[in-house]
């Protein structure tokens, strides 16, 4: 069975299937990569909780940065957020994001 939450014509914020949670891409608000990363991770926490999961159950995270020069700044926030021993498989690349002000977007897969 596939369960979709917060669905509209374009996408679902959460999709659950066979014990796995898939989140739509999450971005954050703020003027700096640090601010946007904090906000993005807070949104991820809220969606994981709503889906019955948590950051301790992360499987994979794909991170897109508008500029790879922001890699270390984003990682400084990321490293404090990920629980010890629970680091997911992860990829990080550079991409043009949906709006020019956006600096970071994360796509999360986790276990229920």
N, C-alpha and C positions, 0 to 999 in steps of 0.2 A: 504494500500500500504506500502511496505517495501522499504526504501531508504538506500542504502549502499554507503559509501564514503571511498576512499583510500583502495580499495579492492584488495587483491591478492589471490592466491590459498588457503592460510592458514586462512586468517581472513580479516575483515574489521576494520579500525580504528574507524569508526563511523557507527552505525546502528540507523535509525529513524523509529519508528512505532507508529501510533496512538498517536502522541503528546509526545512521550517519546524518549529520546536520550540514547543510550547505547554506552559507550566507551570501547575499548579494554584496557587491563591492561596497565598502564603507570608506567614507571620507570624513574629514573633520573640519571644524571652523577654527579660525584664528589667523594671525598675521605671520607666524613663523612655522617652520617645520615642526619644532618642538610642540607648539600649541596644537597644531593640526593632528599630530601623532597622538598626543594625549586624548584629544576629543574623539578621534577615530577609534582608539582602543576602548574608551568608555562606551561608545556605541556598540562595539563588538561584545563587550561584557554584557550589556543589556540584552542584546539579541540572543546570545548564548544562553543566558538565564531563562529567557522566554521560551527557548527551544528545549529546555531541560538539560543543558550542557554547561560547560565552564571552560575557562582557559587551561585548566589542568587536563582537559580532554582534547586539545588541539591535535589534529592530524597533519594538516598542511596549511600554509599561508603563502599566498602570492602577493608580493608588495610591488606596487608601481610608484616610482618617484618621477616627478616632472623634471628633475635634474639630479643625476647621480652624485653631484657635489654635495647633496643633502644626506647622503648615505650614513655618515657617522653621526650626524645630529639626530636622525630618525632612530638609529640603533641605540643611542644613549637612552632614549625613552623606552624602546622595545625591550632592551635587556633588563630594565627594572620591572617591566610588566610581566614577562614570561616567568612562571614559577620554576624554581630550580628543578631540574630533572624532567621537565615537561616540554622542552623545546620541540616544536613541530618540524616536519620537513618544510623547507622554506626556499623560496626563490625571490629575487629582487631585481627589477629591471627599470629602465627609463622609458617613459611613454608620455605622449601628450594626453593630459587628462581632460575631462568633460568641460571644465571651466578654467580660464587662465589663472585664477586665484588659487586653485587647488594645487597642493604640493605633494600629497601622498594619498594613495588608495590601497586598501587591503581586501583581499578575497580569502575567506576562511572556510575550511572544512574541518569538522570536529565529530567526535563520537558522542552519541547520546548518553 
